[in-house]
């Protein structure tokens, strides 16, 4: 590699690093918060009133409410009771509580969990490509014959090995 290529890679790496710092902070925060998604950490209780279809049975009701593992606790007349709420089979009116994240954290988490059907999915693709470039371009920060470059290779291999091991544990 020539001196010009080395200098260009350093420049691209530096400015891409500055640009990615904000995006990485958002992904880091949402990743930490997502670790606790099965708890009520940072969530608050929200009362929801929703008009659903009339006469829904258990499976259709759970689907309409967007609840996985939905179970009916009891039924008294036309009122169906489920964890945190009720549903009136005659009127279709449902009232229940949910634990929700603050809007900003919820939006950050949605960025983290985005799929190809979401309008902003391209942001994840660009971010992934940028991170891949960032990790590869880091090796242009030091000349290959220097001890720090060789140590960097050991650390990169160690990080990759640790990740692979943790995937199988």
VMD Tcl script that builds the backbone (N, CA, C; Angstrom):
set m [mol new atoms 507]
animate dup $m
set s [atomselect $m all]
$s set {name element resname resid chain x y z} {
  {N N UNK 1 A 0.841 -1.183 0.000}
  {CA C UNK 1 A 0.000 0.000 0.000}
  {C C UNK 1 A 0.883 1.241 0.000}
  {N N UNK 2 A 0.479 2.188 -0.786}
  {CA C UNK 2 A 1.242 3.415 -0.859}
  {C C UNK 2 A 0.933 4.375 0.277}
  {N N UNK 3 A 1.796 5.336 0.404}
  {CA C UNK 3 A 1.656 6.355 1.459}
  {C C UNK 3 A 0.344 7.128 1.308}
  {N N UNK 4 A -0.045 7.392 0.038}
  {CA C UNK 4 A -1.282 8.151 -0.230}
  {C C UNK 4 A -2.515 7.362 0.232}
  {N N UNK 5 A -2.535 6.058 -0.057}
  {CA C UNK 5 A -3.653 5.212 0.368}
  {C C UNK 5 A -3.737 5.183 1.883}
  {N N UNK 6 A -2.589 5.032 2.517}
  {CA C UNK 6 A -2.533 5.006 3.981}
  {C C UNK 6 A -3.084 6.305 4.563}
  {N N UNK 7 A -2.684 7.412 3.996}
  {CA C UNK 7 A -3.147 8.718 4.488}
  {C C UNK 7 A -4.653 8.893 4.258}
  {N N UNK 8 A -5.140 8.464 3.096}
  {CA C UNK 8 A -6.579 8.550 2.808}
  {C C UNK 8 A -7.399 7.699 3.776}
  {N N UNK 9 A -6.929 6.487 4.036}
  {CA C UNK 9 A -7.641 5.604 4.962}
  {C C UNK 9 A -7.697 6.221 6.355}
  {N N UNK 10 A -6.612 6.825 6.788}
  {CA C UNK 10 A -6.590 7.482 8.096}
  {C C UNK 10 A -7.609 8.624 8.137}
  {N N UNK 11 A -7.648 9.400 7.069}
  {CA C UNK 11 A -8.584 10.530 7.004}
  {C C UNK 11 A -10.031 10.030 7.013}
  {N N UNK 12 A -10.333 9.043 6.159}
  {CA C UNK 12 A -11.695 8.487 6.127}
  {C C UNK 12 A -12.072 7.906 7.480}
  {N N UNK 13 A -11.139 7.182 8.082}
  {CA C UNK 13 A -11.379 6.560 9.380}
  {C C UNK 13 A -11.682 7.626 10.437}
  {N N UNK 14 A -10.896 8.684 10.443}
  {CA C UNK 14 A -11.059 9.754 11.440}
  {C C UNK 14 A -12.433 10.406 11.320}
  {N N UNK 15 A -12.795 10.844 10.115}
  {CA C UNK 15 A -14.058 11.561 9.966}
  {C C UNK 15 A -15.271 10.645 10.068}
  {N N UNK 16 A -15.134 9.422 9.593}
  {CA C UNK 16 A -16.219 8.470 9.771}
  {C C UNK 16 A -16.397 8.164 11.259}
  {N N UNK 17 A -15.309 8.087 11.985}
  {CA C UNK 17 A -15.373 7.867 13.430}
  {C C UNK 17 A -16.118 8.982 14.134}
  {N N UNK 18 A -15.835 10.209 13.763}
  {CA C UNK 18 A -16.544 11.341 14.356}
  {C C UNK 18 A -18.039 11.269 14.018}
  {N N UNK 19 A -18.347 10.949 12.769}
  {CA C UNK 19 A -19.735 10.854 12.337}
  {C C UNK 19 A -20.463 9.724 13.063}
  {N N UNK 20 A -19.808 8.573 13.170}
  {CA C UNK 20 A -20.437 7.406 13.783}
  {C C UNK 20 A -20.574 7.516 15.299}
  {N N UNK 21 A -19.835 8.418 15.909}
  {CA C UNK 21 A -19.873 8.535 17.380}
  {C C UNK 21 A -21.301 8.748 17.887}
  {N N UNK 22 A -22.042 9.617 17.238}
  {CA C UNK 22 A -23.425 9.867 17.666}
  {C C UNK 22 A -24.318 8.666 17.439}
  {N N UNK 23 A -24.202 8.045 16.273}
  {CA C UNK 23 A -25.024 6.872 15.969}
  {C C UNK 23 A -24.667 5.729 16.919}
  {N N UNK 24 A -23.370 5.542 17.162}
  {CA C UNK 24 A -22.954 4.463 18.063}
  {C C UNK 24 A -23.468 4.699 19.478}
  {N N UNK 25 A -23.535 5.939 19.907}
  {CA C UNK 25 A -24.065 6.244 21.241}
  {C C UNK 25 A -25.531 5.833 21.330}
  {N N UNK 26 A -26.307 6.141 20.298}
  {CA C UNK 26 A -27.722 5.762 20.282}
  {C C UNK 26 A -27.861 4.240 20.319}
  {N N UNK 27 A -27.097 3.542 19.482}
  {CA C UNK 27 A -27.168 2.083 19.453}
  {C C UNK 27 A -26.671 1.472 20.764}
  {N N UNK 28 A -25.654 2.061 21.365}
  {CA C UNK 28 A -25.133 1.548 22.638}
  {C C UNK 28 A -26.180 1.684 23.737}
  {N N UNK 29 A -26.797 2.857 23.818}
  {CA C UNK 29 A -27.823 3.081 24.852}
  {C C UNK 29 A -29.004 2.146 24.634}
  {N N UNK 30 A -29.482 2.053 23.394}
  {CA C UNK 30 A -30.636 1.184 23.145}
  {C C UNK 30 A -30.271 -0.284 23.358}
  {N N UNK 31 A -29.047 -0.666 23.050}
  {CA C UNK 31 A -28.620 -2.048 23.294}
  {C C UNK 31 A -28.608 -2.378 24.772}
  {N N UNK 32 A -28.140 -1.449 25.585}
  {CA C UNK 32 A -28.137 -1.658 27.037}
  {C C UNK 32 A -29.565 -1.742 27.549}
  {N N UNK 33 A -30.415 -0.827 27.103}
  {CA C UNK 33 A -31.809 -0.812 27.554}
  {C C UNK 33 A -32.533 -2.087 27.092}
  {N N UNK 34 A -32.259 -2.545 25.872}
  {CA C UNK 34 A -32.904 -3.760 25.367}
  {C C UNK 34 A -32.529 -4.998 26.181}
  {N N UNK 35 A -31.392 -4.967 26.822}
  {CA C UNK 35 A -30.981 -6.077 27.676}
  {C C UNK 35 A -32.007 -6.310 28.779}
  {N N UNK 36 A -32.678 -5.244 29.191}
  {CA C UNK 36 A -33.664 -5.325 30.276}
  {C C UNK 36 A -35.100 -5.306 29.767}
  {N N UNK 37 A -35.319 -5.636 28.498}
  {CA C UNK 37 A -36.668 -5.553 27.931}
  {C C UNK 37 A -37.656 -6.517 28.568}
  {N N UNK 38 A -37.167 -7.568 29.201}
  {CA C UNK 38 A -38.075 -8.506 29.861}
  {C C UNK 38 A -38.385 -8.096 31.303}
  {N N UNK 39 A -37.960 -6.898 31.689}
  {CA C UNK 39 A -38.254 -6.362 33.022}
  {C C UNK 39 A -39.014 -5.043 32.855}
  {N N UNK 40 A -39.353 -4.417 33.954}
  {CA C UNK 40 A -40.037 -3.120 33.908}
  {C C UNK 40 A -39.066 -1.961 34.112}
  {N N UNK 41 A -37.773 -2.214 33.960}
  {CA C UNK 41 A -36.744 -1.189 34.120}
  {C C UNK 41 A -37.015 -0.017 33.179}
  {N N UNK 42 A -37.114 1.170 33.710}
  {CA C UNK 42 A -37.360 2.425 32.988}
  {C C UNK 42 A -38.756 2.533 32.356}
  {N N UNK 43 A -39.630 1.569 32.622}
  {CA C UNK 43 A -40.968 1.603 32.036}
  {C C UNK 43 A -41.953 2.223 33.014}
  {N N UNK 44 A -43.028 2.774 32.446}
  {CA C UNK 44 A -44.101 3.300 33.288}
  {C C UNK 44 A -45.420 2.701 32.806}
  {N N UNK 45 A -46.363 2.628 33.733}
  {CA C UNK 45 A -47.662 2.051 33.414}
  {C C UNK 45 A -48.496 3.047 32.617}
  {N N UNK 46 A -49.095 2.565 31.530}
  {CA C UNK 46 A -49.921 3.393 30.654}
  {C C UNK 46 A -51.282 2.718 30.495}
  {N N UNK 47 A -52.354 3.493 30.670}
  {CA C UNK 47 A -53.719 2.983 30.497}
  {C C UNK 47 A -54.103 3.129 29.026}
  {N N UNK 48 A -54.613 2.050 28.439}
  {CA C UNK 48 A -54.969 2.058 27.019}
  {C C UNK 48 A -56.433 1.672 26.866}
  {N N UNK 49 A -57.154 2.458 26.080}
  {CA C UNK 49 A -58.550 2.174 25.720}
  {C C UNK 49 A -58.538 1.912 24.221}
  {N N UNK 50 A -59.080 0.778 23.808}
  {CA C UNK 50 A -59.027 0.419 22.397}
  {C C UNK 50 A -60.336 -0.218 21.964}
  {N N UNK 51 A -60.829 0.199 20.810}
  {CA C UNK 51 A -62.041 -0.398 20.230}
  {C C UNK 51 A -61.571 -1.511 19.298}
  {N N UNK 52 A -62.016 -2.743 19.604}
  {CA C UNK 52 A -61.637 -3.907 18.813}
  {C C UNK 52 A -62.875 -4.474 18.125}
  {N N UNK 53 A -62.672 -5.528 17.391}
  {CA C UNK 53 A -63.802 -6.214 16.771}
  {C C UNK 53 A -64.732 -6.785 17.827}
  {N N UNK 54 A -65.942 -7.067 17.434}
  {CA C UNK 54 A -66.955 -7.596 18.357}
  {C C UNK 54 A -66.877 -9.123 18.383}
  {N N UNK 55 A -67.033 -9.702 19.595}
  {CA C UNK 55 A -67.112 -11.150 19.758}
  {C C UNK 55 A -65.821 -11.913 19.499}
  {N N UNK 56 A -64.688 -11.302 19.712}
  {CA C UNK 56 A -63.408 -11.981 19.459}
  {C C UNK 56 A -63.168 -13.102 20.460}
  {N N UNK 57 A -62.653 -14.206 19.945}
  {CA C UNK 57 A -62.264 -15.332 20.804}
  {C C UNK 57 A -60.815 -15.105 21.252}
  {N N UNK 58 A -60.330 -15.953 22.157}
  {CA C UNK 58 A -59.033 -15.769 22.818}
  {C C UNK 58 A -57.880 -15.473 21.845}
  {N N UNK 59 A -57.703 -16.311 20.831}
  {CA C UNK 59 A -56.565 -16.143 19.918}
  {C C UNK 59 A -56.661 -14.836 19.130}
  {N N UNK 60 A -57.848 -14.534 18.611}
  {CA C UNK 60 A -58.062 -13.309 17.844}
  {C C UNK 60 A -57.922 -12.077 18.739}
  {N N UNK 61 A -58.374 -12.186 19.982}
  {CA C UNK 61 A -58.266 -11.076 20.929}
  {C C UNK 61 A -56.798 -10.782 21.244}
  {N N UNK 62 A -56.031 -11.824 21.526}
  {CA C UNK 62 A -54.597 -11.655 21.797}
  {C C UNK 62 A -53.884 -11.029 20.613}
  {N N UNK 63 A -54.247 -11.454 19.414}
  {CA C UNK 63 A -53.649 -10.900 18.195}
  {C C UNK 63 A -54.036 -9.431 18.009}
  {N N UNK 64 A -55.310 -9.103 18.244}
  {CA C UNK 64 A -55.787 -7.717 18.100}
  {C C UNK 64 A -55.115 -6.789 19.106}
  {N N UNK 65 A -54.811 -7.320 20.285}
  {CA C UNK 65 A -54.146 -6.521 21.322}
  {C C UNK 65 A -52.625 -6.486 21.125}
  {N N UNK 66 A -52.116 -7.348 20.248}
  {CA C UNK 66 A -50.671 -7.405 20.008}
  {C C UNK 66 A -49.915 -8.021 21.179}
  {N N UNK 67 A -50.544 -8.995 21.836}
  {CA C UNK 67 A -49.928 -9.625 23.012}
  {C C UNK 67 A -49.577 -11.075 22.700}
  {N N UNK 68 A -48.296 -11.396 22.889}
  {CA C UNK 68 A -47.853 -12.786 22.733}
  {C C UNK 68 A -48.154 -13.546 24.017}
  {N N UNK 69 A -48.439 -14.824 23.895}
  {CA C UNK 69 A -48.727 -15.637 25.063}
  {C C UNK 69 A -49.985 -15.185 25.791}
  {N N UNK 70 A -50.933 -14.637 25.049}
  {CA C UNK 70 A -52.167 -14.102 25.626}
  {C C UNK 70 A -53.013 -15.214 26.234}
  {N N UNK 71 A -53.548 -14.968 27.440}
  {CA C UNK 71 A -54.422 -15.927 28.125}
  {C C UNK 71 A -55.592 -15.187 28.760}
  {N N UNK 72 A -56.754 -15.769 28.631}
  {CA C UNK 72 A -57.937 -15.242 29.301}
  {C C UNK 72 A -57.937 -15.791 30.720}
  {N N UNK 73 A -58.085 -14.892 31.702}
  {CA C UNK 73 A -58.089 -15.312 33.104}
  {C C UNK 73 A -59.473 -15.789 33.529}
  {N N UNK 74 A -60.515 -15.048 33.091}
  {CA C UNK 74 A -61.891 -15.461 33.393}
  {C C UNK 74 A -62.834 -14.683 32.496}
  {N N UNK 75 A -64.087 -15.138 32.485}
  {CA C UNK 75 A -65.123 -14.454 31.711}
  {C C UNK 75 A -66.385 -14.411 32.545}
  {N N UNK 76 A -66.948 -13.227 32.679}
  {CA C UNK 76 A -68.206 -13.042 33.404}
  {C C UNK 76 A -69.183 -12.357 32.459}
  {N N UNK 77 A -70.126 -13.118 31.955}
  {CA C UNK 77 A -71.075 -12.580 30.985}
  {C C UNK 77 A -70.344 -12.212 29.705}
  {N N UNK 78 A -70.466 -10.941 29.311}
  {CA C UNK 78 A -69.824 -10.474 28.081}
  {C C UNK 78 A -68.442 -9.879 28.322}
  {N N UNK 79 A -68.009 -9.823 29.575}
  {CA C UNK 79 A -66.715 -9.228 29.916}
  {C C UNK 79 A -65.658 -10.317 30.049}
  {N N UNK 80 A -64.581 -10.148 29.277}
  {CA C UNK 80 A -63.445 -11.066 29.309}
  {C C UNK 80 A -62.335 -10.388 30.094}
  {N N UNK 81 A -61.790 -11.094 31.069}
  {CA C UNK 81 A -60.695 -10.560 31.892}
  {C C UNK 81 A -59.397 -11.240 31.487}
  {N N UNK 82 A -58.389 -10.417 31.284}
  {CA C UNK 82 A -57.051 -10.930 30.989}
  {C C UNK 82 A -56.059 -10.114 31.807}
  {N N UNK 83 A -54.837 -10.562 31.868}
  {CA C UNK 83 A -53.837 -9.882 32.699}
  {C C UNK 83 A -53.763 -8.396 32.330}
  {N N UNK 84 A -54.117 -7.563 33.290}
  {CA C UNK 84 A -54.010 -6.118 33.113}
  {C C UNK 84 A -55.184 -5.449 32.440}
  {N N UNK 85 A -56.250 -6.214 32.094}
  {CA C UNK 85 A -57.336 -5.528 31.417}
  {C C UNK 85 A -58.587 -6.349 31.189}
  {N N UNK 86 A -59.505 -5.706 30.460}
  {CA C UNK 86 A -60.789 -6.331 30.148}
  {C C UNK 86 A -61.160 -6.075 28.694}
  {N N UNK 87 A -62.101 -6.900 28.216}
  {CA C UNK 87 A -62.624 -6.762 26.857}
  {C C UNK 87 A -64.116 -7.078 26.900}
  {N N UNK 88 A -64.914 -6.193 26.299}
  {CA C UNK 88 A -66.354 -6.394 26.236}
  {C C UNK 88 A -66.690 -7.000 24.873}
  {N N UNK 89 A -67.208 -8.241 24.878}
  {CA C UNK 89 A -67.490 -8.951 23.628}
  {C C UNK 89 A -68.617 -8.308 22.819}
  {N N UNK 90 A -69.526 -7.615 23.502}
  {CA C UNK 90 A -70.667 -6.996 22.821}
  {C C UNK 90 A -70.268 -5.682 22.146}
  {N N UNK 91 A -69.542 -4.825 22.870}
  {CA C UNK 91 A -69.184 -3.507 22.332}
  {C C UNK 91 A -67.830 -3.497 21.617}
  {N N UNK 92 A -66.974 -4.486 21.923}
  {CA C UNK 92 A -65.623 -4.511 21.346}
  {C C UNK 92 A -64.658 -3.606 22.078}
  {N N UNK 93 A -65.129 -2.955 23.143}
  {CA C UNK 93 A -64.285 -2.018 23.906}
  {C C UNK 93 A -63.316 -2.802 24.795}
  {N N UNK 94 A -62.057 -2.392 24.753}
  {CA C UNK 94 A -61.027 -3.022 25.576}
  {C C UNK 94 A -60.319 -1.947 26.392}
  {N N UNK 95 A -60.026 -2.274 27.628}
  {CA C UNK 95 A -59.315 -1.361 28.518}
  {C C UNK 95 A -58.239 -2.178 29.230}
  {N N UNK 96 A -56.995 -1.724 29.125}
  {CA C UNK 96 A -55.908 -2.468 29.755}
  {C C UNK 96 A -54.721 -1.555 30.029}
  {N N UNK 97 A -53.817 -2.062 30.847}
  {CA C UNK 97 A -52.594 -1.315 31.139}
  {C C UNK 97 A -51.409 -2.044 30.527}
  {N N UNK 98 A -50.429 -1.269 30.112}
  {CA C UNK 98 A -49.178 -1.797 29.582}
  {C C UNK 98 A -48.033 -1.021 30.197}
  {N N UNK 99 A -46.910 -1.673 30.308}
  {CA C UNK 99 A -45.695 -1.006 30.750}
  {C C UNK 99 A -44.961 -0.542 29.492}
  {N N UNK 100 A -44.729 0.766 29.394}
  {CA C UNK 100 A -44.095 1.323 28.196}
  {C C UNK 100 A -42.866 2.136 28.560}
  {N N UNK 101 A -41.922 2.128 27.640}
  {CA C UNK 101 A -40.714 2.938 27.760}
  {C C UNK 101 A -41.051 4.387 27.447}
  {N N UNK 102 A -40.245 5.328 27.941}
  {CA C UNK 102 A -40.408 6.709 27.485}
  {C C UNK 102 A -40.236 6.751 25.959}
  {N N UNK 103 A -40.906 7.658 25.302}
  {CA C UNK 103 A -40.957 7.722 23.837}
  {C C UNK 103 A -39.566 7.713 23.209}
  {N N UNK 104 A -38.638 8.506 23.724}
  {CA C UNK 104 A -37.304 8.585 23.106}
  {C C UNK 104 A -36.591 7.238 23.175}
  {N N UNK 105 A -36.671 6.546 24.314}
  {CA C UNK 105 A -36.033 5.229 24.437}
  {C C UNK 105 A -36.734 4.194 23.572}
  {N N UNK 106 A -38.055 4.281 23.484}
  {CA C UNK 106 A -38.811 3.353 22.646}
  {C C UNK 106 A -38.419 3.526 21.176}
  {N N UNK 107 A -38.279 4.768 20.737}
  {CA C UNK 107 A -37.860 5.025 19.352}
  {C C UNK 107 A -36.436 4.542 19.102}
  {N N UNK 108 A -35.549 4.746 20.079}
  {CA C UNK 108 A -34.172 4.264 19.938}
  {C C UNK 108 A -34.160 2.736 19.838}
  {N N UNK 109 A -34.970 2.071 20.650}
  {CA C UNK 109 A -35.041 0.609 20.611}
  {C C UNK 109 A -35.600 0.124 19.276}
  {N N UNK 110 A -36.580 0.846 18.735}
  {CA C UNK 110 A -37.128 0.473 17.437}
  {C C UNK 110 A -36.082 0.594 16.337}
  {N N UNK 111 A -35.200 1.564 16.433}
  {CA C UNK 111 A -34.090 1.672 15.482}
  {C C UNK 111 A -33.230 0.419 15.565}
  {N N UNK 112 A -32.958 -0.016 16.783}
  {CA C UNK 112 A -32.088 -1.163 17.028}
  {C C UNK 112 A -32.708 -2.457 16.490}
  {N N UNK 113 A -34.050 -2.559 16.538}
  {CA C UNK 113 A -34.745 -3.790 16.151}
  {C C UNK 113 A -35.334 -3.723 14.735}
  {N N UNK 114 A -34.955 -2.744 13.961}
  {CA C UNK 114 A -35.552 -2.498 12.658}
  {C C UNK 114 A -35.363 -3.672 11.684}
  {N N UNK 115 A -36.331 -3.858 10.784}
  {CA C UNK 115 A -36.259 -4.893 9.755}
  {C C UNK 115 A -36.487 -4.266 8.381}
  {N N UNK 116 A -36.365 -5.066 7.336}
  {CA C UNK 116 A -36.418 -4.533 5.969}
  {C C UNK 116 A -37.768 -3.941 5.581}
  {N N UNK 117 A -38.821 -4.187 6.343}
  {CA C UNK 117 A -40.120 -3.599 6.046}
  {C C UNK 117 A -40.280 -2.189 6.587}
  {N N UNK 118 A -39.349 -1.746 7.403}
  {CA C UNK 118 A -39.414 -0.415 8.016}
  {C C UNK 118 A -38.852 0.624 7.040}
  {N N UNK 119 A -39.449 1.824 6.986}
  {CA C UNK 119 A -38.978 2.843 6.041}
  {C C UNK 119 A -37.520 3.282 6.251}
  {N N UNK 120 A -37.003 3.143 7.454}
  {CA C UNK 120 A -35.625 3.580 7.703}
  {C C UNK 120 A -34.623 2.423 7.767}
  {N N UNK 121 A -34.985 1.273 7.201}
  {CA C UNK 121 A -34.085 0.124 7.271}
  {C C UNK 121 A -32.713 0.422 6.653}
  {N N UNK 122 A -32.678 1.317 5.687}
  {CA C UNK 122 A -31.413 1.665 5.030}
  {C C UNK 122 A -30.407 2.257 6.014}
  {N N UNK 123 A -30.910 2.900 7.087}
  {CA C UNK 123 A -30.002 3.452 8.092}
  {C C UNK 123 A -29.191 2.333 8.741}
  {N N UNK 124 A -29.838 1.204 9.056}
  {CA C UNK 124 A -29.127 0.070 9.635}
  {C C UNK 124 A -28.091 -0.494 8.668}
  {N N UNK 125 A -28.442 -0.560 7.389}
  {CA C UNK 125 A -27.512 -1.089 6.395}
  {C C UNK 125 A -26.300 -0.172 6.260}
  {N N UNK 126 A -26.540 1.126 6.150}
  {CA C UNK 126 A -25.436 2.083 6.040}
  {C C UNK 126 A -24.573 2.041 7.295}
  {N N UNK 127 A -25.223 1.967 8.464}
  {CA C UNK 127 A -24.485 1.910 9.723}
  {C C UNK 127 A -23.625 0.641 9.783}
  {N N UNK 128 A -24.189 -0.482 9.381}
  {CA C UNK 128 A -23.432 -1.744 9.375}
  {C C UNK 128 A -22.237 -1.687 8.445}
  {N N UNK 129 A -22.430 -1.147 7.256}
  {CA C UNK 129 A -21.324 -1.021 6.293}
  {C C UNK 129 A -20.265 -0.069 6.839}
  {N N UNK 130 A -20.709 1.046 7.427}
  {CA C UNK 130 A -19.769 2.015 7.996}
  {C C UNK 130 A -18.961 1.396 9.137}
  {N N UNK 131 A -19.619 0.614 9.992}
  {CA C UNK 131 A -18.897 -0.049 11.092}
  {C C UNK 131 A -17.901 -1.071 10.561}
  {N N UNK 132 A -18.291 -1.778 9.523}
  {CA C UNK 132 A -17.371 -2.747 8.920}
  {C C UNK 132 A -16.148 -2.022 8.359}
  {N N UNK 133 A -16.378 -0.920 7.631}
  {CA C UNK 133 A -15.259 -0.132 7.122}
  {C C UNK 133 A -14.407 0.390 8.275}
  {N N UNK 134 A -15.073 0.867 9.312}
  {CA C UNK 134 A -14.384 1.429 10.478}
  {C C UNK 134 A -13.462 0.396 11.119}
  {N N UNK 135 A -13.961 -0.836 11.264}
  {CA C UNK 135 A -13.132 -1.865 11.894}
  {C C UNK 135 A -11.978 -2.296 10.992}
  {N N UNK 136 A -12.180 -2.334 9.691}
  {CA C UNK 136 A -11.091 -2.706 8.768}
  {C C UNK 136 A -10.090 -1.556 8.617}
  {N N UNK 137 A -10.587 -0.334 8.502}
  {CA C UNK 137 A -9.691 0.808 8.305}
  {C C UNK 137 A -8.825 1.090 9.529}
  {N N UNK 138 A -9.210 0.565 10.674}
  {CA C UNK 138 A -8.396 0.746 11.885}
  {C C UNK 138 A -6.991 0.177 11.689}
  {N N UNK 139 A -6.854 -0.803 10.824}
  {CA C UNK 139 A -5.549 -1.417 10.597}
  {C C UNK 139 A -4.628 -0.537 9.740}
  {N N UNK 140 A -5.148 0.565 9.209}
  {CA C UNK 140 A -4.304 1.517 8.482}
  {C C UNK 140 A -3.788 2.621 9.408}
  {N N UNK 141 A -4.115 2.538 10.664}
  {CA C UNK 141 A -3.662 3.558 11.614}
  {C C UNK 141 A -2.188 3.362 11.973}
  {N N UNK 142 A -1.703 2.132 11.792}
  {CA C UNK 142 A -0.322 1.818 12.150}
  {C C UNK 142 A 0.316 1.009 11.036}
  {N N UNK 143 A 1.577 1.181 10.855}
  {CA C UNK 143 A 2.303 0.431 9.827}
  {C C UNK 143 A 2.359 -1.045 10.223}
  {N N UNK 144 A 2.225 -1.939 9.222}
  {CA C UNK 144 A 2.180 -3.377 9.504}
  {C C UNK 144 A 3.425 -3.945 10.205}
  {N N UNK 145 A 4.558 -3.316 10.074}
  {CA C UNK 145 A 5.773 -3.860 10.678}
  {C C UNK 145 A 5.972 -3.430 12.130}
  {N N UNK 146 A 5.116 -2.571 12.631}
  {CA C UNK 146 A 5.300 -2.067 13.997}
  {C C UNK 146 A 4.713 -3.040 15.017}
  {N N UNK 147 A 5.275 -3.034 16.235}
  {CA C UNK 147 A 4.755 -3.919 17.289}
  {C C UNK 147 A 3.292 -3.624 17.656}
  {N N UNK 148 A 2.895 -2.370 17.612}
  {CA C UNK 148 A 1.513 -2.026 17.969}
  {C C UNK 148 A 0.521 -2.608 16.961}
  {N N UNK 149 A 0.907 -2.683 15.693}
  {CA C UNK 149 A 0.053 -3.286 14.672}
  {C C UNK 149 A -0.140 -4.772 14.974}
  {N N UNK 150 A 0.959 -5.442 15.298}
  {CA C UNK 150 A 0.892 -6.876 15.605}
  {C C UNK 150 A 0.048 -7.119 16.857}
  {N N UNK 151 A 0.189 -6.272 17.872}
  {CA C UNK 151 A -0.643 -6.395 19.070}
  {C C UNK 151 A -2.112 -6.160 18.710}
  {N N UNK 152 A -2.347 -5.206 17.824}
  {CA C UNK 152 A -3.710 -4.921 17.372}
  {C C UNK 152 A -4.338 -6.137 16.712}
  {N N UNK 153 A -3.562 -6.877 15.925}
  {CA C UNK 153 A -4.070 -8.100 15.302}
  {C C UNK 153 A -4.448 -9.135 16.360}
  {N N UNK 154 A -3.605 -9.258 17.390}
  {CA C UNK 154 A -3.908 -10.199 18.479}
  {C C UNK 154 A -5.204 -9.800 19.187}
  {N N UNK 155 A -5.362 -8.504 19.447}
  {CA C UNK 155 A -6.584 -8.031 20.113}
  {C C UNK 155 A -7.809 -8.246 19.219}
  {N N UNK 156 A -7.683 -7.984 17.932}
  {CA C UNK 156 A -8.797 -8.196 16.998}
  {C C UNK 156 A -9.171 -9.675 16.963}
  {N N UNK 157 A -8.159 -10.537 16.886}
  {CA C UNK 157 A -8.419 -11.978 16.887}
  {C C UNK 157 A -9.060 -12.396 18.212}
  {N N UNK 158 A -8.571 -11.850 19.315}
  {CA C UNK 158 A -9.138 -12.154 20.633}
  {C C UNK 158 A -10.599 -11.744 20.731}
  {N N UNK 159 A -10.936 -10.571 20.222}
  {CA C UNK 159 A -12.324 -10.104 20.238}
  {C C UNK 159 A -13.223 -10.991 19.402}
  {N N UNK 160 A -12.719 -11.391 18.229}
  {CA C UNK 160 A -13.489 -12.265 17.355}
  {C C UNK 160 A -13.677 -13.635 18.013}
  {N N UNK 161 A -12.614 -14.174 18.585}
  {CA C UNK 161 A -12.665 -15.476 19.235}
  {C C UNK 161 A -13.633 -15.464 20.437}
  {N N UNK 162 A -13.556 -14.410 21.253}
  {CA C UNK 162 A -14.455 -14.291 22.405}
  {C C UNK 162 A -15.912 -14.267 21.955}
  {N N UNK 163 A -16.199 -13.519 20.902}
  {CA C UNK 163 A -17.567 -13.433 20.385}
  {C C UNK 163 A -18.051 -14.794 19.903}
  {N N UNK 164 A -17.218 -15.509 19.154}
  {CA C UNK 164 A -17.600 -16.838 18.651}
  {C C UNK 164 A -17.843 -17.794 19.814}
  {N N UNK 165 A -16.970 -17.762 20.815}
  {CA C UNK 165 A -17.131 -18.639 21.983}
  {C C UNK 165 A -18.445 -18.318 22.695}
  {N N UNK 166 A -18.730 -17.021 22.902}
  {CA C UNK 166 A -19.957 -16.631 23.612}
  {C C UNK 166 A -21.223 -16.990 22.829}
  {N N UNK 167 A -21.118 -17.063 21.503}
  {CA C UNK 167 A -22.271 -17.448 20.694}
  {C C UNK 167 A -22.649 -18.919 20.912}
  {N N UNK 168 A -21.676 -19.729 21.302}
  {CA C UNK 168 A -21.933 -21.151 21.491}
  {C C UNK 168 A -22.125 -21.554 22.950}
  {N N UNK 169 A -22.056 -20.595 23.853}
  {CA C UNK 169 A -22.241 -20.904 25.278}
  {C C UNK 169 A -23.703 -20.847 25.636}
}
mol reanalyze $m
mol bondsrecalc $m
mol representation Tube
mol addrep $m
